[in-house]
Amino acid sequence: MKAIQITAFGGPDSMHLVDLAEPVPGPGQEVIEVTSIGINYADTHQTENSYLSPQKLPLVPGIEVVGIANGRRVLAPVDSGGYAQKARAHSAAMIEIPNGVSDEQALCMLVQGSTAWHILKTVGHLQKGESVVIHAAAGGVGTIAIQLAKLWGAKVIAVASSESKRALAKSLGADVVIDADQDKLKDAILEANGGKPVNLVLEMVGGKTFDVSLDVLAPFGRLVTFGMASRTAPTPIHPGVLMGGSKTITGFWLAHCFGKKELLNDVITELFSLVIEGKLKPVIGATFGLSQATAAHQAMLARETTGKITLNPAL
């Protein structure tokens, strides 16, 4: 089978299209004939070995696929690496895809959809009428978080780096859109919320963006950190800053939901229902061939993409 393999860490150029033996299922596992592959920002960390969990070589990157397993169309997190024409997954982790949800729409839900759901609800504790700032609003998580936050009654302030991305965020229901690259990000966020600090910030950029996000929180406000796309750490935080502002910083890593039906399978099933009902519209930004995985990662790192990026294993 064709697959992408990494034998030395080093970023997008470390990925190579090779022929590998097909994966062999173990107890409780099945092999999926892959029809579509999801790309996640975490995959770019895999290629560098800068992910939260250490990576081992040789490596087939990727954690999610859609395909056919024993006659069923399924979405699944995979054990054998997702950038391949066949992948191995645990049967209990497979989620059957209903009619009315395409392969690409399903891929939007495993990582991005469930992450958006949890950072708003499980760790963000979003309440109706609250204000929420969504950084990287045109990305895979951001495009879904905008729609869920509006569905749940929030005021959404979307932050994006280009005019076209801000237009996309606005079309998805954001109440206000602001420029991510301006020097006065703090003032722009406060102005967008009528001069008042905000209740919730979803932050995955790091560096100065994190610092500003903490600064604009209202008393009892929450900042959820779920990535560091800039590869730049924020300013260290003294506990007194949190106590003095009654502020909360919480982290989220989707890995802690894997293997827990109520935290992953049930959430994705709910998201599928919203898609079928037309209440949630996944954004498919681009589809690359499997042989173009390097170009796909380069585009993502250059912030040229929006929504969900997928790979076609047949190309």
Secondary structure per residue as TSV (DSSP state, phi and psi in degrees):
chain	resnum	aa	ss	phi	psi
A	1	M	-	360.0	155.1
A	2	K	E	-83.1	140.6
A	3	A	E	-155.2	160.2
A	4	I	E	-96.2	130.0
A	5	Q	E	-129.6	147.0
A	6	I	E	-116.8	125.8
A	7	T	S	-112.2	-9.4
A	8	A	S	-150.9	133.0
A	9	F	-	-69.5	151.7
A	10	G	S	163.8	15.5
A	11	G	S	95.1	-165.7
A	12	P	G	-54.5	-37.5
A	13	D	G	-70.6	-8.2
A	14	S	G	-81.6	-7.3
A	15	M	E	-89.6	134.9
A	16	H	E	-136.8	139.7
A	17	L	E	-79.4	124.0
A	18	V	E	-137.5	170.1
A	19	D	E	-99.5	126.5
A	20	L	-	-127.1	158.8
A	21	A	-	-66.6	148.1
A	22	E	-	-68.1	144.9
A	23	P	-	-66.3	147.0
A	24	V	-	-107.3	125.9
A	25	P	-	-72.2	142.0
A	26	G	-	-97.2	-170.0
A	27	P	T	-58.3	130.0
A	28	G	T	75.1	12.4
A	29	Q	E	-116.6	162.1
A	30	E	E	-138.1	157.4
A	31	V	E	-98.3	132.3
A	32	I	E	-103.3	130.2
A	33	E	E	-80.2	104.2
A	34	V	E	-75.7	132.1
A	35	T	E	-110.9	-21.8
A	36	S	E	-157.7	145.4
A	37	I	E	-124.0	135.7
A	38	G	E	-92.8	138.8
A	39	I	E	-104.5	134.9
A	40	N	-	-125.3	154.7
A	41	Y	H	-59.1	-31.0
A	42	A	H	-60.0	-27.7
A	43	D	H	-62.6	-33.5
A	44	T	H	-68.1	-28.6
A	45	H	H	-73.9	-34.2
A	46	Q	H	-57.8	-41.7
A	47	T	H	-67.7	-21.7
A	48	E	H	-99.7	-9.8
A	49	N	T	59.6	40.9
A	50	S	-	-114.7	18.4
A	51	Y	S	-79.4	166.1
A	52	L	S	-61.1	-34.0
A	53	S	S	-106.6	134.9
A	54	P	-	-61.1	143.2
A	55	Q	-	-101.8	150.5
A	56	K	-	-118.9	138.8
A	57	L	S	-94.5	152.9
A	58	P	S	-69.3	152.9
A	59	L	B	-131.4	132.8
A	60	V	-	-99.5	113.7
A	61	P	-	-73.5	174.3
A	62	G	-	96.0	143.4
A	63	I	-	-125.4	-2.7
A	64	E	E	-142.6	141.4
A	65	V	E	-144.0	162.2
A	66	V	E	-118.6	142.0
A	67	G	E	-177.3	-166.8
A	68	I	E	-108.8	126.7
A	69	A	E	-131.6	116.2
A	70	N	T	49.9	44.0
A	71	G	T	82.8	-1.8
A	72	R	E	-106.3	143.2
A	73	R	E	-88.2	118.3
A	74	V	E	-132.0	154.3
A	75	L	E	-107.5	135.3
A	76	A	E	-154.4	142.9
A	77	P	E	-77.1	139.2
A	78	V	-	-115.4	153.3
A	79	D	S	-92.5	-27.3
A	80	S	S	-98.1	4.5
A	81	G	-	97.9	130.5
A	82	G	S	-88.4	-20.0
A	83	Y	S	-81.7	69.8
A	84	A	B	-159.2	162.5
A	85	Q	S	-78.7	-17.8
A	86	K	E	-138.8	146.0
A	87	A	E	-144.0	154.6
A	88	R	E	-105.8	135.9
A	89	A	E	-146.3	155.7
A	90	H	E	-73.6	135.9
A	91	S	G	-57.8	-39.9
A	92	A	G	-67.0	-21.8
A	93	A	G	-88.5	-12.4
A	94	M	-	-73.5	138.9
A	95	I	E	-119.2	117.2
A	96	E	E	-68.8	135.7
A	97	I	-	-92.5	124.7
A	98	P	-	-77.0	160.3
A	99	N	T	-60.4	142.4
A	100	G	T	98.9	-6.1
A	101	V	-	-121.7	120.6
A	102	S	-	-76.9	167.3
A	103	D	H	-55.7	-47.2
A	104	E	H	-67.9	-38.6
A	105	Q	H	-63.1	-39.4
A	106	A	H	-62.2	-40.2
A	107	L	H	-64.5	-25.4
A	108	C	H	-66.4	-18.4
A	109	M	I	-96.8	-27.7
A	110	L	I	-65.5	-51.2
A	111	V	I	-99.6	-57.7
A	112	Q	I	-67.1	-47.9
A	113	G	I	-63.2	-48.8
A	114	S	H	-68.1	-34.7
A	115	T	H	-63.3	-48.0
A	116	A	H	-57.7	-43.0
A	117	W	H	-60.8	-47.7
A	118	H	I	-73.3	-38.1
A	119	I	I	-72.0	-24.6
A	120	L	I	-81.8	-45.4
A	121	K	I	-99.1	-55.3
A	122	T	I	-70.7	-48.8
A	123	V	T	-106.3	-20.4
A	124	G	T	-87.0	-22.1
A	125	H	-	52.3	41.6
A	126	L	-	-62.3	133.6
A	127	Q	-	-116.0	151.7
A	128	K	T	-55.7	134.1
A	129	G	T	91.3	-7.1
A	130	E	-	-81.3	162.3
A	131	S	E	-99.8	137.6
A	132	V	E	-132.3	130.2
A	133	V	E	-97.5	127.9
A	134	I	E	-117.9	106.2
A	135	H	S	-77.2	159.0
A	136	A	S	49.7	47.5
A	137	A	T	-66.2	-20.1
A	138	A	T	-93.4	1.8
A	139	G	B	-82.5	-175.3
A	140	G	H	-61.2	-47.7
A	141	V	H	-71.7	-44.6
A	142	G	H	-59.5	-43.7
A	143	T	H	-64.0	-33.3
A	144	I	H	-80.4	-39.0
A	145	A	H	-61.5	-38.8
A	146	I	H	-55.8	-49.1
A	147	Q	H	-68.5	-40.5
A	148	L	H	-67.7	-42.0
A	149	A	H	-61.8	-41.7
A	150	K	H	-66.9	-40.1
A	151	L	H	-60.4	-33.4
A	152	W	T	-94.7	10.0
A	153	G	T	91.0	20.3
A	154	A	-	-92.5	161.9
A	155	K	E	-91.8	124.0
A	156	V	E	-107.0	124.0
A	157	I	E	-109.6	109.5
A	158	A	E	-98.0	133.2
A	159	V	E	-114.0	125.6
A	160	A	E	-147.4	160.9
A	161	S	S	-94.2	-6.4
A	162	S	S	-143.6	162.3
A	163	E	H	-61.7	-40.3
A	164	S	H	-67.3	-36.8
A	165	K	H	-69.3	-37.9
A	166	R	H	-66.8	-35.4
A	167	A	H	-64.5	-39.9
A	168	L	H	-62.4	-46.5
A	169	A	H	-59.9	-40.7
A	170	K	H	-64.4	-40.0
A	171	S	H	-66.9	-22.5
A	172	L	T	-87.7	-4.3
A	173	G	T	118.5	0.5
A	174	A	-	-59.0	138.0
A	175	D	S	-74.8	-39.6
A	176	V	E	-138.1	141.8
A	177	V	E	-121.9	138.5
A	178	I	E	-134.7	162.1
A	179	D	E	-81.5	128.3
A	180	A	T	-73.8	-22.7
A	181	D	T	-97.3	-1.4
A	182	Q	-	-75.2	152.4
A	183	D	T	-69.6	-27.1
A	184	K	T	-104.9	54.0
A	185	L	H	-61.8	-40.4
A	186	K	H	-59.1	-49.7
A	187	D	H	-62.0	-37.7
A	188	A	H	-66.3	-40.2
A	189	I	H	-65.6	-46.1
A	190	L	H	-63.7	-41.5
A	191	E	H	-62.2	-39.4
A	192	A	H	-65.1	-24.1
A	193	N	T	-104.4	28.9
A	194	G	T	68.7	28.8
A	195	G	T	84.1	1.9
A	196	K	S	-105.9	150.7
A	197	P	-	-66.1	164.4
A	198	V	E	-105.7	163.6
A	199	N	E	-87.9	-35.0
A	200	L	E	-146.2	138.1
A	201	V	E	-128.7	130.2
A	202	L	E	-101.2	114.2
A	203	E	E	-128.7	125.0
A	204	M	-	-138.2	21.3
A	205	V	S	-97.7	-44.3
A	206	G	-	87.6	-170.1
A	207	G	H	55.0	-138.4
A	208	K	H	-63.0	-31.7
A	209	T	H	-61.8	-40.7
A	210	F	H	-62.4	-46.4
A	211	D	H	-57.5	-47.3
A	212	V	H	-63.7	-40.7
A	213	S	H	-61.4	-40.7
A	214	L	H	-66.9	-37.5
A	215	D	H	-66.6	-31.4
A	216	V	T	-90.8	2.8
A	217	L	E	-72.3	138.0
A	218	A	E	-76.7	164.9
A	219	P	E	-53.7	134.4
A	220	F	E	69.4	14.7
A	221	G	E	-75.2	157.6
A	222	R	E	-125.6	136.6
A	223	L	E	-114.7	121.7
A	224	V	E	-104.7	119.1
A	225	T	E	-103.5	127.7
A	226	F	-	-137.2	21.1
A	227	G	-	174.0	174.2
A	228	M	-	-147.7	68.9
A	229	A	T	-59.8	-30.0
A	230	S	T	-74.5	-11.4
A	231	R	-	60.4	20.3
A	232	T	-	-119.1	125.7
A	233	A	-	-74.5	147.7
A	234	P	-	-75.3	173.5
A	235	T	-	-65.8	134.5
A	236	P	-	-54.8	144.9
A	237	I	-	-109.7	127.7
A	238	H	-	-83.9	134.8
A	239	P	H	-53.8	-29.6
A	240	G	H	-62.0	-28.6
A	241	V	H	-63.6	-41.0
A	242	L	H	-70.1	-45.5
A	243	M	H	-63.8	-44.4
A	244	G	H	-63.3	-27.8
A	245	G	H	-107.0	3.0
A	246	S	T	48.3	48.0
A	247	K	-	-105.9	152.4
A	248	T	E	-123.3	132.6
A	249	I	E	-113.3	127.9
A	250	T	E	-133.2	147.3
A	251	G	E	-105.2	159.0
A	252	F	-	-142.0	131.3
A	253	W	-	-133.6	120.0
A	254	L	G	-60.8	-23.0
A	255	A	G	-54.7	-28.6
A	256	H	G	-75.1	-6.9
A	257	C	G	-96.7	-18.7
A	258	F	T	-63.1	138.3
A	259	G	T	83.8	0.9
A	260	K	-	-117.9	104.7
A	261	K	T	-54.5	-43.0
A	262	E	T	-71.0	-21.4
A	263	L	T	-96.9	-18.0
A	264	L	T	-125.7	-65.9
A	265	N	H	-57.0	-47.0
A	266	D	H	-67.6	-36.8
A	267	V	H	-65.0	-44.7
A	268	I	H	-66.1	-37.8
A	269	T	H	-60.4	-40.7
A	270	E	H	-63.9	-42.1
A	271	L	H	-65.3	-39.3
A	272	F	H	-57.6	-42.0
A	273	S	H	-62.1	-40.2
A	274	L	H	-64.7	-37.1
A	275	V	H	-63.8	-47.3
A	276	I	H	-62.3	-36.4
A	277	E	T	-78.2	-7.1
A	278	G	T	80.9	10.8
A	279	K	S	-87.6	-14.9
A	280	L	-	-134.3	124.0
A	281	K	-	-117.6	98.7
A	282	P	-	-62.0	143.8
A	283	V	-	-105.0	116.4
A	284	I	E	-97.1	108.1
A	285	G	E	-76.4	-42.1
A	286	A	E	-168.1	153.7
A	287	T	E	-124.5	125.4
A	288	F	E	-109.5	157.7
A	289	G	E	-73.2	157.1
A	290	L	G	-55.0	-37.5
A	291	S	G	-68.7	-11.8
A	292	Q	G	-104.2	22.2
A	293	A	H	-57.9	-39.5
A	294	T	H	-60.7	-45.9
A	295	A	H	-63.2	-36.6
A	296	A	H	-63.9	-43.9
A	297	H	H	-66.2	-40.4
A	298	Q	H	-62.2	-41.3
A	299	A	H	-64.7	-40.2
A	300	M	H	-65.7	-44.5
A	301	L	H	-67.5	-28.1
A	302	A	T	-83.4	3.1
A	303	R	T	61.2	35.4
A	304	E	-	-94.7	-4.4
A	305	T	-	-108.1	160.8
A	306	T	-	-132.6	157.7
A	307	G	B	58.6	-147.0
A	308	K	E	-92.8	135.7
A	309	I	E	-108.4	134.3
A	310	T	E	-127.9	163.0
A	311	L	E	-116.9	139.8
A	312	N	E	-97.5	114.0
A	313	P	T	-68.3	-12.6
A	314	A	T	-85.8	-9.6
A	315	L	-	-113.5	360.0
